[in-house]
Amino acid sequence: MNGIIGVVNTPFTEENKIDCDSLRRYVDHSLKCGVIGFLVLGLASEVNKLSHEEKLLIVKTVTDHVARRVPVIAGTATSLNNERIILVREFSDLGCDGILVNIPFDNESNFMNNIVEIEKNISGFMMLQDWDFNSYGIPVNVIKKLFDKLDRFKCLKIEVVPAGVKYSEVKKVTDGKLHLSGGWAGTQMIEALDRGVDAFMPTILHDVYNRIYQLHRRGKREEAKAVFEKLLPIISFSHQHLDISIHFNKRLVHRQRIFSTSKVREPILKFDQYHEKISDELILKAIELSHSIK
């Protein structure tokens, strides 16, 4: 999985139901843009506002439509470990290739015990989400222990501060054998590419991210930087907060006629008139940027 993995926002109909037709259009569009996998039910999917039945519907819709063309990874964000294990089993039965596990790190013993218990129930591969914008996240020595201990722990999605140093440290202790992904749309994408990160997980503009990735991998670093710098105003605005990102991303894919609505679920940060004005300006730039690389 070297390249761009599409993180799927959850599309809703005007009646606030899961919009399966929009999900299928998103899959088709993303594959045309060159994605090499999908992540469903990540934090950007408004996962905490979805019922158990809705989660299963989303995973089934995506896995069925992808039809094994690329790997599908399903997130299991929940505060209860027994509920997480149930989701792991059900998502595996629905045909997911991988399971994303997101557990806050409290102490080494509890964390490792929970991860070991989850791993026993995974039929494919496990990806850990190292998410913490206030600290360094999961200690590198714990990542190393889990990598040595668990056969199905193949991938790590790093979203911590600072991410760059951690990429390098994890690569070093795992001899470069643990697959590393940059999340939060790869805000340090050029640095991450320089450090040898394997994949990136944006929600939108997969064609643009894929162009940056491919240029850098072909040794055209300056050209990759030039495209990335055109993307930076969009990242700067949309990544103020996860909720602002969700609002913006849905407005963009709705404008691209991929999602039938830009509807979000409450509770969520308000998107006011100033957000809307700047968003509309940046969406035009995003669409122009996408067209310019074709």
C-alpha positions, 0 to 999 in steps of 0.5 A, spaced: 500 500 500 504 505 497 501 511 495 494 515 497 489 511 501 482 515 501 479 516 507 471 516 506 467 521 509 460 519 511 455 522 506 448 523 508 441 524 504 437 530 506 433 525 510 439 524 514 440 517 512 446 514 509 447 515 502 449 509 499 449 512 492 454 517 494 459 512 497 459 508 491 460 515 487 466 516 492 469 509 491 469 510 483 472 517 483 477 515 488 479 509 484 480 514 478 484 518 481 489 513 483 488 511 490 491 504 492 486 503 498 480 506 502 479 507 510 472 507 512 469 509 519 475 513 521 474 520 525 473 524 519 467 519 518 463 522 524 463 515 527 461 517 533 454 519 531 453 513 527 449 507 529 452 500 529 447 498 523 449 504 520 457 502 521 455 496 518 452 499 512 457 503 510 462 498 511 458 493 506 457 498 501 464 500 500 467 493 500 462 490 496 463 496 491 470 496 491 470 488 490 477 487 492 480 492 487 484 495 493 484 494 500 479 496 505 481 498 512 475 499 517 476 503 523 473 501 530 473 507 534 469 506 540 470 507 548 469 500 550 473 494 548 468 489 548 464 493 543 471 494 539 472 486 538 465 485 536 466 490 530 472 487 528 469 480 527 463 483 523 468 488 519 472 482 518 466 478 516 464 483 511 470 482 507 475 488 510 482 487 509 485 491 515 482 493 521 484 500 524 485 500 532 484 507 535 486 506 543 488 512 547 495 510 550 494 510 558 499 506 560 503 500 557 500 494 560 493 496 559 494 498 552 498 492 550 493 487 553 488 491 549 491 491 543 493 483 544 486 481 545 484 485 539 489 482 534 486 475 536 480 477 533 483 480 526 483 475 520 487 480 516 492 486 518 492 491 523 493 498 523 494 502 529 492 509 529 497 513 533 493 520 534 495 525 539 495 532 537 498 534 544 503 529 545 508 524 542 502 519 542 504 511 543 511 510 546 516 508 540 518 502 545 511 500 545 510 500 538 517 496 537 514 491 542 507 490 539 511 489 532 515 484 535 510 480 538 504 481 533 504 478 526 498 481 524 500 488 526 503 491 519 501 498 519 501 504 523 498 511 522 502 517 525 498 523 527 502 526 533 506 532 534 511 532 531 510 527 526 516 527 522 521 525 528 517 519 530 516 517 522 524 516 522 524 513 529 519 508 528 522 506 521 529 505 525 526 501 530 522 496 526 528 496 520 523 499 515 518 493 516 512 497 519 508 500 514 507 507 515 502 512 513 501 520 514 494 522 516 490 528 517 491 529 510 499 529 510 500 536 512 507 535 513 507 531 506 514 533 503 517 532 510 514 525 510 516 523 503 523 525 505 523 521 511 520 515 507 513 514 509 509 509 505 502 512 504 498 518 506 490 518 508 487 524 505 479 525 504 479 529 498 483 531 492 486 524 491 488 526 484 492 532 487 495 528 493 497 522 488 501 527 483 505 529 489 506 522 491 508 520 484 513 526 483 516 525 489 517 518 488 520 519 481 525 524 484 522 530 482 522 533 489 521 540 486 515 539 482 512 535 488 513 541 492 510 546 487 504 542 487 504 541 494 504 549 495 498 550 491 495 545 496 497 549 502 492 554 503 486 549 502 490 545 508 491 551 512 483 553 512 480 546 513 485 543 518 483 548 523 479 543 526 476 536 525 469 539 524 471 544 519 475 539 515 468 535 515 464 541 513 469 543 507 470 536 505 463 535 504 462 542 501 467 540 496 465 533 494 458 536 493 460 541 488 464 535 484 457 532 484 460 526 488 456 527 494 448 528 493 448 533 499 454 536 504 449 535 510 453 534 516 450 531 523 450 535 529 453 536 534 458 539 530 462 546 530 458 551 526 460 553 519 458 560 519 458 566 513 465 567 514 467 560 513 462 559 507 465 565 503 472 562 504 470 555 503 467 557 496 473 561 494 478 555 496 473 550 493 474 554 486 481 553 487 481 546 489 477 544 483 482 548 478 488 545 481 485 538 480 483 540 473 490 543 472 494 536 473 490 532 468 
